[in-house]
Amino acid sequence: MRKIRMGMVGGGDGAFIGAVHRIAAAMDSRVELVCGCFSGDPERALSSGQALGLETDRVYSDYHTMMGMEAALAADRRMDFVTIVTPNHLHLPVAKAAFEQGFHVLSDKPATLNLAEMKELMAVAESSGKLYGLTHTYLGYPMVQEARQRVERGELGTIRKLIVEYSQGWLAAADDPNNKQAAWRIDPRQAGESCCMADIGSHAFNLAEAISGLKVTELCADIGPLVPGRQLDDDGTAMLRFDNGARGVLIASQVSVGEENNLQIRIYGDRGGLQWQQEQPNSLKLMYNDQPAQIVRTGWSGTSEASCSLTRTPAGHPEGYLEAFANLYLQFAERIAAAEEGRPPAGLASSMPGLSDAYRGMAFIEAVVAASAGGDKWHSLKDHPGNTEA
Ligand SMILES: NC(=O)c1ccc[n+]([C@@H]2O[C@H](COP(=O)([O-])OP(=O)(O)OC[C@H]3O[C@@H](n4cnc5c(N)ncnc54)[C@H](O)[C@@H]3O)[C@@H](O)[C@H]2O)c1
């Protein structure tokens, strides 16, 4: 089994998520970083690549040059896929440049700046015939897949109520222009039409749909900035209606003082309920009306094959964020290998987030912004054009 070769755009010195991606990609020795364009500043792009020990001629000062130069290399040397870890406004242009040169794309979320761009991304991805993956990190957690399987097996009965929350506190203070991560997230030109809902609300939305297997059809919302001077939302709440008639609430906030990464979900069916909390990721709580609640833990027999396949260490040795990311890398590498070998991808690789999740996320952001700004109570999510993952 050969290693899958990865290039990276973004993730230079001082960046946040690029380093997490590199650790995750390296964790299982299935993927190797071979090249990159790590910054929009050419000097920083080069110094960042050199600090990672890459060959000098595989460190590029702009991403267009990177795509062209990589495409010109021998097939057994050039990158197989590019990981995009830039601010949101560059997700589409970088993905487009990669697809046009025949590379697969693994992008961080949100997929694009807005829904119109998302449609363009779908068209380019489809005509390229290459793979697209989206790093909705939380789907890489074993207990999220355990929850998904239990809902699918009908253990909760018919789902009637969902409550999903992603609360952080890191944007609670007045803006500091030296905070690199905050600066672009509150700028509509780089973040899109939303800050908080695009940045973390989209994760909560994806988690609710993925675990429940349901689709949001309509929502109403109240979002906006609570810190004076901001143009984009830093907090908000949406009420959700699902396609089976279930109701839900989605809360996202970046100004909830003291909160770290408090992503949690509760789902109630007519037979049982469940709760998963990102800050205690190795436990899944199951709830009933006729017996005490149970805590299911990672690494035990009796848990699903899916959750076991995402667990590396024996029960009680904590796994978390980096391992969840690594699971997505393993799945994307498997999808590439399967495509090369002309077979279906094994295990969870076939259901990892792709273009349809990307579209749903962008439709959610558009709807939540429109619903909050408009006078009508309920707003429909734009129809999904179909699952068109290459
Ligand atoms: N999946 C997750 O859990 C998760 C978590 C955090 C961030 N994200 C997403 O990851 C992306 C990056 O977020 P971040 O917090 O790491 O931001 P960041 O500001 O820390 O890093 C962005 C990087 O992109 C680089 N960049 C900017 N313009 C570039 C260009 N033209 N060419 C090459 N590189 C360029 C910057 O120099 C920087 O290194 C965002 O889309 C964000 O939504 C996802």
Ligand as a Chemical Component Dictionary entry (heavy atoms), coordinates in Angstrom:
data_LIG
# 
_chem_comp.id                   LIG 
_chem_comp.type                 NON-POLYMER 
_chem_comp.pdbx_formal_charge   0 
_chem_comp.three_letter_code    LIG 
# 
loop_
_chem_comp_atom.comp_id 
_chem_comp_atom.atom_id 
_chem_comp_atom.alt_atom_id 
_chem_comp_atom.type_symbol 
_chem_comp_atom.charge 
_chem_comp_atom.model_Cartn_x 
_chem_comp_atom.model_Cartn_y 
_chem_comp_atom.model_Cartn_z 
_chem_comp_atom.pdbx_ordinal 
LIG N1  N1  N 0  -12.596 21.679 11.110 1  
LIG C1  C1  C 0  -12.375 22.433 12.151 2  
LIG O1  O1  O 0  -12.629 22.021 13.276 3  
LIG C2  C2  C 0  -11.794 23.796 11.962 4  
LIG C3  C3  C 0  -11.203 24.460 13.058 5  
LIG C4  C4  C 0  -10.622 25.708 12.829 6  
LIG C5  C5  C 0  -10.653 26.291 11.577 7  
LIG N2  N2  N 1  -11.275 25.644 10.552 8  
LIG C6  C6  C 0  -11.311 26.244 9.199  9  
LIG O2  O2  O 0  -9.980  26.223 8.686  10 
LIG C7  C7  C 0  -9.712  27.362 7.909  11 
LIG C8  C8  C 0  -8.486  28.106 8.467  12 
LIG O3  O3  O 0  -8.757  28.523 9.794  13 
LIG P1  P1  P 0  -7.548  28.893 10.808 14 
LIG O4  O4  O 0  -8.177  29.166 12.108 15 
LIG O5  O5  O -1 -6.462  27.898 10.728 16 
LIG O6  O6  O 0  -7.065  30.267 10.162 17 
LIG P2  P2  P 0  -5.609  30.919 10.293 18 
LIG O7  O7  O 0  -5.796  32.368 10.063 19 
LIG O8  O8  O 0  -4.962  30.490 11.549 20 
LIG O9  O9  O 0  -4.793  30.279 9.092  21 
LIG C9  C9  C 0  -5.043  30.597 7.746  22 
LIG C10 C10 C 0  -3.788  30.335 6.930  23 
LIG O10 O10 O 0  -4.063  30.562 5.554  24 
LIG C11 C11 C 0  -2.936  31.258 5.007  25 
LIG N3  N3  N 0  -3.282  31.960 3.758  26 
LIG C12 C12 C 0  -3.984  33.109 3.597  27 
LIG N4  N4  N 0  -4.006  33.442 2.284  28 
LIG C13 C13 C 0  -3.318  32.469 1.620  29 
LIG C14 C14 C 0  -2.970  32.268 0.256  30 
LIG N5  N5  N 0  -3.359  33.127 -0.710 31 
LIG N6  N6  N 0  -2.231  31.185 -0.063 32 
LIG C15 C15 C 0  -1.813  30.323 0.878  33 
LIG N7  N7  N 0  -2.107  30.470 2.198  34 
LIG C16 C16 C 0  -2.851  31.539 2.549  35 
LIG C17 C17 C 0  -2.546  32.211 6.125  36 
LIG O11 O11 O 0  -1.250  32.739 5.919  37 
LIG C18 C18 C 0  -2.616  31.246 7.298  38 
LIG O12 O12 O 0  -1.419  30.501 7.370  39 
LIG C19 C19 C 0  -10.986 28.202 7.951  40 
LIG O13 O13 O 0  -11.762 27.983 6.800  41 
LIG C20 C20 C 0  -11.737 27.678 9.169  42 
LIG O14 O14 O 0  -13.144 27.800 9.061  43 
LIG C21 C21 C 0  -11.823 24.420 10.731 44 
# 
loop_
_chem_comp_bond.comp_id 
_chem_comp_bond.atom_id_1 
_chem_comp_bond.atom_id_2 
_chem_comp_bond.value_order 
_chem_comp_bond.pdbx_ordinal 
LIG N1  C1  SING 1  
LIG C1  O1  DOUB 2  
LIG C1  C2  SING 3  
LIG C2  C3  SING 4  
LIG C2  C21 DOUB 5  
LIG C3  C4  DOUB 6  
LIG C4  C5  SING 7  
LIG C5  N2  DOUB 8  
LIG N2  C6  SING 9  
LIG N2  C21 SING 10 
LIG C6  O2  SING 11 
LIG C6  C20 SING 12 
LIG O2  C7  SING 13 
LIG C7  C8  SING 14 
LIG C7  C19 SING 15 
LIG C8  O3  SING 16 
LIG O3  P1  SING 17 
LIG P1  O4  DOUB 18 
LIG P1  O5  SING 19 
LIG P1  O6  SING 20 
LIG O6  P2  SING 21 
LIG P2  O7  DOUB 22 
LIG P2  O8  SING 23 
LIG P2  O9  SING 24 
LIG O9  C9  SING 25 
LIG C9  C10 SING 26 
LIG C10 O10 SING 27 
LIG C10 C18 SING 28 
LIG O10 C11 SING 29 
LIG C11 N3  SING 30 
LIG C11 C17 SING 31 
LIG N3  C12 SING 32 
LIG N3  C16 SING 33 
LIG C12 N4  DOUB 34 
LIG N4  C13 SING 35 
LIG C13 C14 SING 36 
LIG C13 C16 DOUB 37 
LIG C14 N5  SING 38 
LIG C14 N6  DOUB 39 
LIG N6  C15 SING 40 
LIG C15 N7  DOUB 41 
LIG N7  C16 SING 42 
LIG C17 O11 SING 43 
LIG C17 C18 SING 44 
LIG C18 O12 SING 45 
LIG C19 O13 SING 46 
LIG C19 C20 SING 47 
LIG C20 O14 SING 48 
# 
